[in-house]
Amino acid sequence: MKTIGIIGAMREEITPLLDFFKEYNEIQIGGNIFYVTTYKNYNIVIAYSKIGKIHASLTCSTMGLHFNADYIIFTGVAGGLSNDLKVGDIVLASSLCQYDVDISAFGHPLGFIPESKLYIDTDSNLNEIAKRAANKQNIELKYGIIASGDSFISDKDKKQWIIDNFKACAVEMEGASIAVVSSLLNIPFCIIRAISDSADDNADVSFDEFLEDSAKKSASFIISILDEME
């Protein structure tokens, strides 16, 4: 059977999935717990990485190198950058970038690392599956660039800076690291985010208020994607 790795950054982001599957085995690796179960014709491995790009990179690497994941799906919440995004909307990443990488002193674009890419595209096949799942549920799925960095964005000026420089529609703290690791390991991946705040001066209040509901929406949509996979 093929294996699907599902990652969230926080416990709240995978709890709805564990509640859905109910029965699973727990395996501890690298200071983290991986929850292993089966669904349909797939092995499912679930973990929350902890917040930030480094933790997400380790968890994604473990999914690929230890569990031999054939697919990686990231679920969780994000701050909305686009004016047409509201709390609870679901965003499917077209590509990911790192807004906090800056070696422009050497003539490189913001976000660019040599021998890598400024934008790393998600898997088109997984994205089409996600779009089919959204259509069946009458979910208006948003689609665009998601920017990642090791800061919680709660400042309107920083928000606008990310929009201006990276044309991103949402911002979070893990997706680009999932993109880097998955692409280097040749694992198809997709990133699903539910909007929890608007990445502005009220973001901290909105995040705390809507985290659980937004995480549930994202996790529920992940199940819909699994149901669409053959």
C-alpha positions as MATLAB code, in Angstrom:
seq = 'MKTIGIIGAMREEITPLLDFFKEYNEIQIGGNIFYVTTYKNYNIVIAYSKIGKIHASLTCSTMGLHFNADYIIFTGVAGGLSNDLKVGDIVLASSLCQYDVDISAFGHPLGFIPESKLYIDTDSNLNEIAKRAANKQNIELKYGIIASGDSFISDKDKKQWIIDNFKACAVEMEGASIAVVSSLLNIPFCIIRAISDSADDNADVSFDEFLEDSAKKSASFIISILDEME';
ca = [
       0.000    0.000    0.000;
       1.087    3.558   -0.609;
       1.669    5.883    2.320;
       0.273    9.363    2.844;
       1.987   11.614    5.368;
      -0.248   14.281    6.910;
       1.410   17.076    8.880;
       0.108   19.943   10.984;
       2.174   22.431   12.939;
       0.144   22.363   16.155;
      -1.686   19.728   18.124;
      -4.976   21.505   17.402;
      -4.390   21.007   13.679;
      -4.202   17.200   13.817;
      -6.593   16.489   16.714;
      -9.653   16.474   14.390;
      -7.897   13.880   12.219;
      -7.049   11.654   15.170;
     -10.650   11.964   16.352;
     -11.790   10.848   12.902;
      -9.507    7.816   12.626;
      -9.934    6.844   16.324;
      -7.520    3.880   16.204;
      -3.809    4.310   15.503;
      -0.370    3.265   16.659;
       2.091    5.767   18.104;
       5.750    5.789   17.061;
       8.255    8.204   18.626;
      11.076    9.493   16.431;
      13.231   12.605   16.772;
      11.332   14.014   19.734;
       8.003   13.705   17.957;
       5.076   11.291   17.863;
       3.858    9.817   14.585;
       0.355    8.371   14.549;
       0.047    5.450   12.132;
      -3.223    4.042   10.824;
      -4.858    2.869    7.584;
      -7.664    4.348    5.505;
      -9.086    2.913    2.309;
      -6.056    1.485    0.492;
      -3.479    3.723    2.139;
      -1.194    3.734    5.111;
      -1.685    7.054    6.911;
       1.000    8.689    9.058;
      -0.022   11.816   10.997;
       2.139   14.174   13.055;
       2.229   17.708   14.326;
       5.690   19.110   13.793;
       5.615   22.003   16.266;
       5.708   25.556   14.991;
       8.310   26.851   12.550;
      10.286   25.842    9.500;
      12.968   23.813   11.294;
      10.492   21.574   13.108;
       8.408   21.148    9.963;
      11.527   20.196    7.980;
      12.463   17.482   10.472;
       8.950   16.039   10.525;
       8.661   16.069    6.745;
      12.092   14.453    6.387;
      11.061   11.713    8.803;
       7.867   11.125    6.819;
       9.907   10.658    3.665;
      13.029    8.888    4.876;
      11.638    6.697    7.673;
       8.024    6.091    6.675;
       8.673    6.227    2.907;
       5.716    8.532    2.321;
       4.469    8.562   -1.266;
       2.544   11.801   -0.698;
       2.760   14.650    1.804;
      -0.256   16.774    2.753;
       0.025   19.712    5.136;
      -3.046   20.886    7.021;
      -3.438   23.898    9.269;
      -4.221   27.573    9.548;
      -2.748   30.724    8.018;
      -3.036   34.474    8.021;
      -4.889   35.950    5.078;
      -3.090   38.563    2.988;
      -5.557   39.032    0.145;
      -8.513   41.304    0.744;
     -10.888   38.654   -0.583;
      -9.873   36.138    2.089;
     -11.892   35.907    5.275;
     -11.631   33.762    8.395;
     -12.603   30.174    7.602;
     -11.736   30.297    3.895;
      -9.628   27.386    2.645;
      -6.513   28.095    0.600;
      -4.758   25.589   -1.637;
      -1.165   26.639   -2.255;
      -0.072   26.921   -5.876;
       3.502   27.458   -4.715;
       5.461   28.330   -1.581;
       8.213   30.840   -0.832;
      10.298   31.956    2.166;
       9.739   35.628    2.862;
      12.366   35.732    5.618;
      15.307   34.664    3.445;
      17.446   37.641    2.442;
      20.803   37.337    0.721;
      20.042   40.256   -1.571;
      23.448   41.707   -0.620;
      24.874   39.192   -3.116;
      22.494   40.228   -5.869;
      19.885   37.537   -5.303;
      16.130   38.220   -5.156;
      14.468   38.271   -1.752;
      13.542   34.738   -0.726;
      16.001   33.041   -3.070;
      18.606   30.473   -1.997;
      21.279   29.330   -4.488;
      20.713   25.812   -5.889;
      17.058   26.137   -4.909;
      14.098   28.153   -6.190;
      12.309   31.298   -5.123;
       8.929   29.574   -5.578;
       8.429   25.821   -5.241;
       5.301   24.519   -6.931;
       2.918   22.081   -5.283;
       1.892   18.865   -7.033;
      -0.616   19.442   -9.828;
      -2.246   16.008   -9.464;
      -2.866   16.416   -5.735;
      -4.154   19.921   -6.382;
      -6.649   18.613   -8.938;
      -7.852   16.034   -6.400;
      -8.287   18.836   -3.857;
     -10.240   20.908   -6.362;
     -12.561   17.964   -7.117;
     -13.150   17.447   -3.418;
     -13.966   21.135   -3.007;
     -16.413   21.084   -5.913;
     -18.289   18.117   -4.478;
     -18.743   19.994   -1.189;
     -19.490   23.354   -2.797;
     -16.401   24.808   -1.138;
     -15.032   27.932   -2.779;
     -11.393   26.925   -2.732;
      -8.889   29.776   -2.921;
      -5.685   29.168   -4.890;
      -2.449   31.117   -4.743;
       1.063   31.650   -3.416;
       1.637   31.068    0.299;
       4.623   32.723    1.984;
       6.382   31.142    4.971;
       8.680   32.555    7.636;
       9.575   32.106   11.281;
       7.430   34.995   12.523;
       3.752   35.358   13.332;
       2.629   38.281   11.189;
       0.467   40.749   13.111;
       1.531   44.036   11.582;
      -0.164   45.707    8.623;
       3.099   47.166    7.293;
       4.864   43.780    7.307;
       1.767   42.250    5.759;
       1.891   44.740    2.891;
       5.643   44.168    2.465;
       5.046   40.430    1.944;
       2.266   41.142   -0.550;
       4.414   43.611   -2.482;
       7.511   41.432   -2.636;
       6.077   37.928   -3.006;
       2.519   38.357   -4.390;
       1.337   35.909   -1.715;
      -2.295   35.494   -0.703;
      -1.580   33.922    2.713;
       1.235   33.687    5.233;
       2.273   31.014    7.741;
       5.337   29.435    9.350;
       5.890   25.954    7.838;
       4.688   25.424    4.286;
       7.838   26.432    2.400;
       9.966   24.014    4.429;
       7.539   21.205    3.536;
       7.916   22.287   -0.086;
      11.721   22.275    0.035;
      12.025   18.869    1.706;
       9.314   17.209   -0.388;
      10.744   18.492   -3.660;
      14.274   17.375   -2.757;
      12.955   13.903   -1.861;
      10.739   13.821   -4.974;
       7.564   13.398   -2.946;
       4.376   14.933   -4.391;
       2.903   17.352   -1.861;
       0.118   19.844   -1.325;
      -0.533   22.506    1.289;
      -4.034   23.191    2.641;
      -4.609   26.175    4.918;
      -7.733   27.567    6.551;
      -7.619   31.275    7.279;
      -7.573   32.079   11.014;
      -6.720   35.805   10.906;
      -5.876   38.681    8.584;
      -2.180   39.048    9.537;
      -2.834   42.608   10.706;
      -2.756   44.455   14.027;
      -5.660   42.327   15.343;
      -4.206   39.003   14.199;
      -3.291   37.726   17.654;
      -6.855   38.114   18.933;
      -8.390   36.613   15.791;
      -5.961   33.674   15.802;
      -6.804   32.644   19.357;
     -10.510   32.987   18.689;
     -10.701   31.101   15.413;
      -7.793   28.605   15.609;
      -9.860   25.574   16.585;
     -12.687   26.156   14.114;
     -10.316   26.913   11.242;
      -8.182   23.866   12.045;
     -11.300   21.672   12.016;
     -12.268   23.034    8.597;
      -8.848   22.299    7.187;
      -8.750   18.783    8.673;
     -12.247   17.999    7.425;
     -11.188   19.004    3.957;
      -8.157   16.691    4.208;
     -10.532   13.759    4.759;
     -12.427   14.809    1.638;
      -9.174   14.733   -0.326;
      -8.397   11.230    0.961;
     -11.842   10.121   -0.162;
     -11.081   11.415   -3.674;
      -7.777    9.560   -3.947;
      -7.908    6.246   -5.796;
];
